[in-house]
Amino acid sequence: MKKLVYLFLAGFCLSSGMAQAQSKTTKNPTEPDTIIYTKDKTIKVFGSSWAYTKTDDGKWVLDFEDEHEGKDHYKQKKNRFRTGMSNDIGINIWPQDSDAPQVKPWGSWNVALNLSGIQELGKNFEIKTTAGVSWYNFKFEDTNIVPTKTPDGLEFPEFTGDGVGTKSKISASYANLTILPTIKTTNQKLRLGVGAYAGYRIGGRGKFVYDDADGDKQKLYEKSNMYVQDFRYGLRAEIGVGDINFYINYDLNELFQENLGPQVQAISFGITTFDIN
């Protein structure tokens, strides 16, 4: 009798264990698995990123990351002096004056070839020193005037010869020195520099181009200083966004010698490029 009781209890335990094992391995098709959903939003601006992550309990978590963080990039460049080439390409204008012919911006090119040195004084500050040569070109809207240097000053008479004027301009070249303190973001994606420059004139001329009665192109040159000032000085600003750099120069002195030309101050603006080691 005891043996039958033992066998019954053993069979009952065995069947109960199998049922529990089966219940653990069998999924109820009406009860789906639990899934945790999250949402991510990442905003990247100038090398820095802000990541917003929504957790399963509905909260948003903000993570900030700078691509330069943890690197010794700026530590290596601190107090480092670098040199290279920089070039300006832009246009020249002057504010309209009653005695001055109107300047045509397209064709009034401002070109500069420079040797630059940059002294980094910290992560967010540097000083750029530039020495080079620039060319002022002022192309006139009225292509039928002839820039003429006379003992009494610069004049712009109408062309009276046989033919039609196609180009009228004056130009001057300067050797310049510029100093530009600059502040910048840590990742160098935004830069702002404001400084000053001074230059000495090394060349100048007037030019008039016309088509004669036969349709042939003729050129007249006035190889002189055209009463342009020997010295120039002014303010310069540079704005850098990413890999693009804009500049503007504003002459504080008048372009022409006193009482010998129009009372105008030159303004130049455009894009500057760098090849700095």
Backbone torsions as a table, in degrees:
resi	resn	phi	psi	omega
1	MET	NA	-43.8	179.1
2	LYS	-61.6	-36.6	179.6
3	LYS	-63.3	-40.2	179.8
4	LEU	-64.3	-40.0	178.8
5	VAL	-63.5	-44.9	178.6
6	TYR	-61.1	-42.6	179.0
7	LEU	-63.4	-39.7	179.8
8	PHE	-64.4	-43.2	179.2
9	LEU	-66.6	-38.7	178.8
10	ALA	-64.9	-42.4	179.2
11	GLY	-65.1	-37.6	179.9
12	PHE	-65.4	-43.2	178.8
13	CYS	-63.8	-40.8	-179.5
14	LEU	-63.6	-45.0	-179.2
15	SER	-66.9	-35.3	178.7
16	SER	-66.9	-40.5	178.9
17	GLY	-64.4	-40.3	179.2
18	MET	-65.9	-39.9	179.4
19	ALA	-63.9	-40.7	178.8
20	GLN	-66.7	-39.3	178.5
21	ALA	-63.7	-40.5	-179.2
22	GLN	-66.9	-38.0	179.8
23	SER	-66.4	-28.0	178.9
24	LYS	-76.4	-29.7	-175.5
25	THR	-96.0	-11.6	-178.5
26	THR	-101.6	127.7	179.8
27	LYS	-96.9	141.2	175.5
28	ASN	-78.7	119.3	-176.3
29	PRO	-63.7	-17.9	-179.4
30	THR	-85.4	-7.2	-179.1
31	GLU	-113.7	102.3	-177.4
32	PRO	-71.0	158.0	175.8
33	ASP	-64.6	152.6	177.5
34	THR	-84.9	124.1	-178.3
35	ILE	-121.3	133.9	179.0
36	ILE	-100.1	118.9	-179.2
37	TYR	-99.8	140.6	174.8
38	THR	-131.6	155.1	178.1
39	LYS	-121.9	138.6	-178.7
40	ASP	-123.1	139.1	172.5
41	LYS	-135.2	126.3	-178.8
42	THR	-123.4	129.2	178.4
43	ILE	-118.4	124.5	179.9
44	LYS	-114.6	128.2	179.2
45	VAL	-136.8	114.5	175.1
46	PHE	52.0	46.5	173.6
47	GLY	88.2	-5.8	177.3
48	SER	-111.5	147.8	-176.6
49	SER	-130.1	141.7	174.7
50	TRP	-117.3	117.5	-177.5
51	ALA	-110.0	121.6	176.4
52	TYR	-104.2	124.1	-178.9
53	THR	-122.8	127.9	178.1
54	LYS	-96.3	121.1	-178.4
55	THR	-84.4	174.4	-176.6
56	ASP	-67.9	-17.3	179.4
57	ASP	-95.2	11.7	174.3
58	GLY	88.0	4.0	-179.1
59	LYS	-92.1	147.5	176.4
60	TRP	-101.8	136.1	-180.0
61	VAL	-117.5	130.9	-178.2
62	LEU	-105.1	127.3	175.9
63	ASP	-121.8	131.8	178.2
64	PHE	-110.6	138.1	-179.8
65	GLU	-142.6	131.1	175.5
66	ASP	-106.9	131.1	-175.6
67	GLU	-64.2	-18.4	178.7
68	HIS	-96.0	-3.9	-176.7
69	GLU	-66.9	136.3	179.3
70	GLY	84.3	-2.8	179.9
71	LYS	-101.6	158.2	179.7
72	ASP	-101.5	26.3	-176.6
73	HIS	-58.0	-51.4	-176.6
74	TYR	-76.2	-30.2	177.4
75	LYS	-62.6	-37.1	-179.9
76	GLN	-69.5	-33.8	-175.1
77	LYS	-90.2	-6.4	-177.0
78	LYS	-60.3	131.5	180.0
79	ASN	61.6	24.2	180.0
80	ARG	-95.1	136.4	177.9
81	PHE	-101.6	123.8	-177.8
82	ARG	-120.3	148.7	180.0
83	THR	-129.3	161.3	178.2
84	GLY	171.1	-168.7	-178.9
85	MET	-101.3	146.0	171.9
86	SER	-139.4	144.0	-175.5
87	ASN	-134.3	141.9	175.2
88	ASP	-108.1	140.9	170.1
89	ILE	-140.5	118.9	-177.1
90	GLY	-162.7	-156.4	-179.0
91	ILE	-128.9	158.7	176.8
92	ASN	-111.9	143.3	172.2
93	ILE	-142.0	166.4	166.2
94	TRP	-137.7	146.4	178.7
95	PRO	-58.6	141.5	-175.4
96	GLN	-64.7	134.0	179.3
97	ASP	-129.2	150.1	-176.0
98	SER	-61.8	-28.3	-177.8
99	ASP	-97.9	0.4	-175.1
100	ALA	-111.8	135.6	173.9
101	PRO	-65.7	152.2	-178.2
102	GLN	-74.0	135.7	-179.1
103	VAL	-89.5	137.6	175.5
104	LYS	-93.3	113.1	-175.5
105	PRO	-58.2	-46.7	-179.2
106	TRP	-71.5	112.6	-176.4
107	GLY	110.7	-15.6	175.5
108	SER	-90.6	69.9	-169.7
109	TRP	-75.4	141.7	170.7
110	ASN	-114.4	115.4	-176.5
111	VAL	-126.0	136.1	178.9
112	ALA	-138.8	137.3	174.3
113	LEU	-117.1	121.5	-170.1
114	ASN	-133.6	154.7	166.2
115	LEU	-107.7	123.6	-174.1
116	SER	-119.8	148.9	173.2
117	GLY	-129.8	136.0	-178.8
118	ILE	-119.6	122.7	175.5
119	GLN	-104.9	112.3	178.3
120	GLU	-85.2	124.6	-178.3
121	LEU	-109.0	7.2	179.8
122	GLY	164.1	-177.9	-178.9
123	LYS	-65.6	-29.5	-171.0
124	ASN	-123.1	15.9	-178.8
125	PHE	-150.4	138.8	177.2
126	GLU	-152.1	162.1	176.2
127	ILE	-124.4	125.6	178.7
128	LYS	-107.3	129.0	176.3
129	THR	-114.7	130.5	-174.0
130	THR	-130.0	134.5	173.4
131	ALA	-128.8	133.1	-178.5
132	GLY	-177.4	-164.6	-177.4
133	VAL	-124.3	137.0	177.7
134	SER	-128.8	156.2	-179.3
135	TRP	-121.6	124.8	172.5
136	TYR	-94.0	129.0	172.8
137	ASN	-130.1	128.4	178.3
138	PHE	-123.8	106.7	-179.1
139	LYS	-97.3	133.6	-173.0
140	PHE	-94.4	145.5	177.6
141	GLU	-63.5	-39.2	178.0
142	ASP	-83.6	105.7	-176.6
143	THR	-81.4	1.5	-176.6
144	ASN	-108.3	13.5	175.2
145	ILE	-101.6	148.7	-177.0
146	VAL	-114.0	110.4	176.6
147	PRO	-63.7	122.0	-173.3
148	THR	-133.5	130.5	176.3
149	LYS	-92.6	121.3	179.0
150	THR	-120.8	166.1	177.3
151	PRO	-59.3	-24.7	-178.4
152	ASP	-91.8	-5.6	179.9
153	GLY	136.1	-174.3	-178.5
154	LEU	-83.3	131.0	-179.6
155	GLU	-126.4	160.1	-177.6
156	PHE	-132.8	68.1	-179.5
157	PRO	-73.5	158.0	175.7
158	GLU	-73.9	145.0	178.2
159	PHE	-70.6	128.0	-177.1
160	THR	-115.9	4.5	-179.5
161	GLY	-80.0	-176.4	177.7
162	ASP	-79.8	115.2	179.6
163	GLY	135.1	-174.0	-177.2
164	VAL	-131.2	130.9	179.3
165	GLY	-68.7	139.8	179.5
166	THR	-119.9	-18.7	179.5
167	LYS	-157.4	135.9	176.9
168	SER	-140.1	128.1	-176.3
169	LYS	-159.5	161.9	167.5
170	ILE	-128.3	155.2	-178.4
171	SER	-146.2	158.4	177.1
172	ALA	-152.3	148.8	178.2
173	SER	-120.2	147.3	-176.3
174	TYR	-135.8	145.9	165.7
175	ALA	-94.6	127.3	-169.6
176	ASN	-125.7	155.6	171.0
177	LEU	-131.4	128.6	-176.4
178	THR	-128.5	138.3	173.5
179	ILE	-122.5	125.4	-171.2
180	LEU	-134.3	93.6	171.2
181	PRO	-65.0	137.9	-173.5
182	THR	-136.0	134.2	170.8
183	ILE	-105.5	151.1	-175.0
184	LYS	-152.3	159.7	174.3
185	THR	-74.7	163.9	-177.0
186	THR	-59.9	-36.9	179.2
187	ASN	-87.4	4.5	175.0
188	GLN	64.5	17.6	179.9
189	LYS	-80.9	-21.5	176.1
190	LEU	-125.1	132.1	-177.6
191	ARG	-140.8	143.5	176.2
192	LEU	-140.8	121.6	179.3
193	GLY	-126.1	137.9	176.7
194	VAL	-135.5	125.6	-178.0
195	GLY	-154.2	-157.1	-175.0
196	ALA	-138.0	158.9	178.5
197	TYR	-141.3	160.6	174.6
198	ALA	-144.8	147.1	-177.7
199	GLY	-144.6	158.4	177.4
200	TYR	-123.9	130.0	-176.2
201	ARG	-69.7	133.4	178.7
202	ILE	-120.5	-1.2	178.8
203	GLY	-171.8	168.1	177.9
204	GLY	178.9	157.3	177.5
205	ARG	-171.0	164.9	170.3
206	GLY	-113.4	152.2	-176.5
207	LYS	-143.2	134.3	176.0
208	PHE	-134.8	128.3	-178.7
209	VAL	-120.3	134.4	179.0
210	TYR	-144.7	158.9	173.1
211	ASP	-98.8	123.2	-177.9
212	ASP	-76.7	-175.6	-176.1
213	ALA	-61.0	-26.0	179.3
214	ASP	-90.0	0.4	-179.5
215	GLY	85.8	6.1	178.8
216	ASP	-85.2	144.5	-178.9
217	LYS	-80.3	130.8	177.7
218	GLN	-124.3	148.6	-177.8
219	LYS	-128.5	136.0	174.9
220	LEU	-119.6	132.8	-178.7
221	TYR	-119.9	141.2	170.5
222	GLU	-115.0	96.2	-175.0
223	LYS	-88.5	90.6	179.4
224	SER	-160.3	-176.8	-179.6
225	ASN	-77.7	-8.8	-180.0
226	MET	53.2	28.8	-179.3
227	TYR	60.9	22.2	173.4
228	VAL	-74.1	142.1	-178.3
229	GLN	-58.1	142.9	176.2
230	ASP	-71.3	-32.3	180.0
231	PHE	-115.2	147.8	173.0
232	ARG	-138.0	149.8	176.6
233	TYR	-154.8	153.0	-177.9
234	GLY	-177.7	-165.1	-178.1
235	LEU	-111.6	145.0	178.8
236	ARG	-129.7	139.9	175.0
237	ALA	-129.3	142.7	175.3
238	GLU	-129.4	136.8	176.6
239	ILE	-124.8	123.6	179.7
240	GLY	-113.1	130.1	175.8
241	VAL	-129.0	110.8	-175.7
242	GLY	64.6	-123.1	-179.4
243	ASP	-99.4	7.1	-177.7
244	ILE	-107.7	135.8	-179.3
245	ASN	-127.9	126.8	178.0
246	PHE	-108.2	149.7	178.4
247	TYR	-135.6	157.5	170.7
248	ILE	-144.8	132.4	175.9
249	ASN	-114.3	136.5	177.5
250	TYR	-129.5	112.9	179.1
251	ASP	-72.0	129.2	177.3
252	LEU	-83.2	-24.0	176.3
253	ASN	-99.8	162.6	-179.5
254	GLU	-73.0	150.0	-176.6
255	LEU	-68.1	-40.1	-176.0
256	PHE	-105.2	157.3	178.2
257	GLN	-63.6	150.2	-174.4
258	GLU	-59.8	131.4	177.4
259	ASN	65.5	10.6	179.7
260	LEU	-120.2	3.3	179.2
261	GLY	-166.9	176.2	179.3
262	PRO	-60.4	148.3	178.6
263	GLN	-88.2	87.9	-177.9
264	VAL	-136.4	153.7	174.7
265	GLN	-117.3	134.1	-174.2
266	ALA	-80.6	143.6	174.6
267	ILE	-128.7	132.8	179.1
268	SER	-128.7	142.2	177.3
269	PHE	-155.0	153.4	-178.6
270	GLY	169.3	-145.7	-176.8
271	ILE	-116.4	138.3	175.5
272	THR	-116.6	141.7	-178.8
273	THR	-117.0	153.6	-177.5
274	PHE	-127.8	143.3	168.1
275	ASP	-135.6	76.8	-172.9
276	ILE	-105.6	132.0	177.5
277	ASN	-88.3	NA	NA
